[in-house]
Amino acid sequence: MLASFSFPTKILSGSGALAALPAQMKARRIRQPLVVTDGNLPATPAFRIFREAIGMDVPVFSGVNPNPTEADVGAGAGAYRDGKCDGVIGLGGGSALDVAKIIRVAVGDSVTPWKELSWQDDPGPLAPFIAIPTTAGTGSEVGRSSVITMGKTKRVIFHPALLAKLVILDPRLTAGLPPKLTAATGVDALTHCVESFTSPVFHPLCDAIALEGARIAFAHLPGAVADGADLEHRSMMQIAAMMGGIAFQKDLGATHSLSHPLSAHFGLNHGLANGLCLLPVLRFNARRQRGVYQRLATAIGLPSTSDAAFIKAIEDLLRKVEISGGLHAQGVPEDALDVLADAAFADSCHATNPVPVTRDDLLSLYEAAM
């Protein structure tokens, strides 16, 4: 069997890691970076910490939406050109990091427009990119893809050239994250680990990373939600998110196919959407493939390795961090489920679910998540 594995990203982790930023910029010949973030971040303590660490005035593009659009990318590219920038720093959650990645293609010399970039294309040399997450969930900082909403569809643009040259994980930047957002992003990280591990794609390196990432997320998410100032829990959740982001290069599953349309059509936070859809998918998979969660149950330290024990542990965790209430409580009406099911079936993630799903299966899973 031929296989190809790659883990090239340099990662600096720990409280105070951001102090290395000026030296790391100099090493990459970045003199005028564009900082890409969302509209809320510049008013936060995390941004003040970043400003103190970088020690210079830099252009800031803060026009990234929670579910970023092609208009965000265009505006960010314009800010890059106007600022005569020579590098990009993504500062924020997955949305800011996704836009930061793809801006480099939009301002580059690629003959392929950024919206049409595929794995086989050569985007040419791209500006250096440093990723600094302020949430612990998406793992976008170590990902080789950008998720951009085009119309009512979330498009995944995937290319190894999108990888960051450097990732800085400093838990001080996540300390002010509210409990609800801490919970949603943390459940996103856990879902990445669970779905990537159970994907049938052959990638033993990602399997090992996913198992340990799931263990870390399961152990530290409740503490991170309960006490935002606990930098140990915060730091470990950053590690879990990063591991989930690495692991899901192996691919994901039906939970993500369900969550993507919820974000595109109703603006649901991606992690929250995953959390609300996760239990129905776990139960669906376990009914059709006995033992699918056995090794995950062992990894998170359960005395029983049954699928039922693992699902109950995840259910208890979701309740503890208050990911509950169903889709209806988030404003998703019953009469939207048919359209959502069509969009979910068109999404590619369910193709690597551990068991096959049909469009009607996805509709039933939405109904179970209501």
Rosetta blueprint (number, residue, H / E / L):
1 M L
2 L L
3 A L
4 S L
5 F L
6 S L
7 F L
8 P L
9 T L
10 K E
11 I E
12 L E
13 S E
14 G L
15 S L
16 G L
17 A H
18 L H
19 A H
20 A H
21 L H
22 P H
23 A H
24 Q H
25 M H
26 K H
27 A H
28 R L
29 R L
30 I L
31 R L
32 Q L
33 P E
34 L E
35 V E
36 V E
37 T E
38 D E
39 G L
40 N L
41 L H
42 P H
43 A H
44 T L
45 P H
46 A H
47 F H
48 R H
49 I H
50 F H
51 R H
52 E H
53 A H
54 I H
55 G L
56 M L
57 D L
58 V L
59 P L
60 V E
61 F E
62 S E
63 G E
64 V E
65 N L
66 P L
67 N L
68 P L
69 T E
70 E H
71 A H
72 D H
73 V H
74 G H
75 A H
76 G H
77 A H
78 G H
79 A H
80 Y H
81 R H
82 D H
83 G L
84 K L
85 C L
86 D L
87 G E
88 V E
89 I E
90 G E
91 L E
92 G E
93 G L
94 G H
95 S H
96 A H
97 L H
98 D H
99 V H
100 A H
101 K H
102 I H
103 I H
104 R H
105 V H
106 A H
107 V L
108 G L
109 D L
110 S L
111 V L
112 T L
113 P L
114 W H
115 K H
116 E H
117 L L
118 S L
119 W L
120 Q L
121 D L
122 D L
123 P L
124 G L
125 P L
126 L L
127 A L
128 P L
129 F E
130 I E
131 A E
132 I E
133 P E
134 T L
135 T L
136 A L
137 G L
138 T L
139 G L
140 S H
141 E H
142 V H
143 G L
144 R L
145 S E
146 S E
147 V E
148 I E
149 T E
150 M E
151 G L
152 K L
153 T E
154 K E
155 R E
156 V E
157 I E
158 F E
159 H L
160 P H
161 A H
162 L H
163 L L
164 A L
165 K L
166 L E
167 V E
168 I E
169 L E
170 D L
171 P H
172 R H
173 L H
174 T H
175 A L
176 G L
177 L L
178 P L
179 P H
180 K H
181 L H
182 T H
183 A H
184 A H
185 T H
186 G H
187 V H
188 D H
189 A H
190 L H
191 T H
192 H H
193 C H
194 V H
195 E H
196 S H
197 F H
198 T H
199 S L
200 P L
201 V L
202 F L
203 H L
204 P H
205 L H
206 C H
207 D H
208 A H
209 I H
210 A H
211 L H
212 E H
213 G H
214 A H
215 R H
216 I H
217 A H
218 F H
219 A H
220 H H
221 L H
222 P H
223 G H
224 A H
225 V H
226 A H
227 D L
228 G L
229 A L
230 D L
231 L H
232 E H
233 H H
234 R H
235 S H
236 M H
237 M H
238 Q H
239 I H
240 A H
241 A H
242 M H
243 M H
244 G H
245 G H
246 I H
247 A H
248 F H
249 Q H
250 K H
251 D L
252 L L
253 G L
254 A H
255 T H
256 H H
257 S H
258 L H
259 S H
260 H H
261 P H
262 L H
263 S H
264 A H
265 H H
266 F H
267 G L
268 L L
269 N L
270 H H
271 G H
272 L H
273 A H
274 N H
275 G H
276 L H
277 C H
278 L H
279 L H
280 P H
281 V H
282 L H
283 R H
284 F H
285 N H
286 A H
287 R H
288 R H
289 Q L
290 R L
291 G L
292 V L
293 Y L
294 Q H
295 R H
296 L H
297 A H
298 T H
299 A H
300 I L
301 G L
302 L L
303 P L
304 S L
305 T L
306 S L
307 D H
308 A H
309 A H
310 F H
311 I H
312 K H
313 A H
314 I H
315 E H
316 D H
317 L H
318 L H
319 R H
320 K H
321 V L
322 E L
323 I L
324 S L
325 G L
326 G L
327 L L
328 H H
329 A H
330 Q H
331 G L
332 V L
333 P L
334 E H
335 D H
336 A H
337 L H
338 D H
339 V H
340 L H
341 A H
342 D H
343 A H
344 A H
345 F H
346 A H
347 D L
348 S L
349 C H
350 H H
351 A H
352 T H
353 N L
354 P L
355 V L
356 P L
357 V L
358 T L
359 R H
360 D H
361 D H
362 L H
363 L H
364 S H
365 L H
366 Y H
367 E H
368 A H
369 A H
370 M L
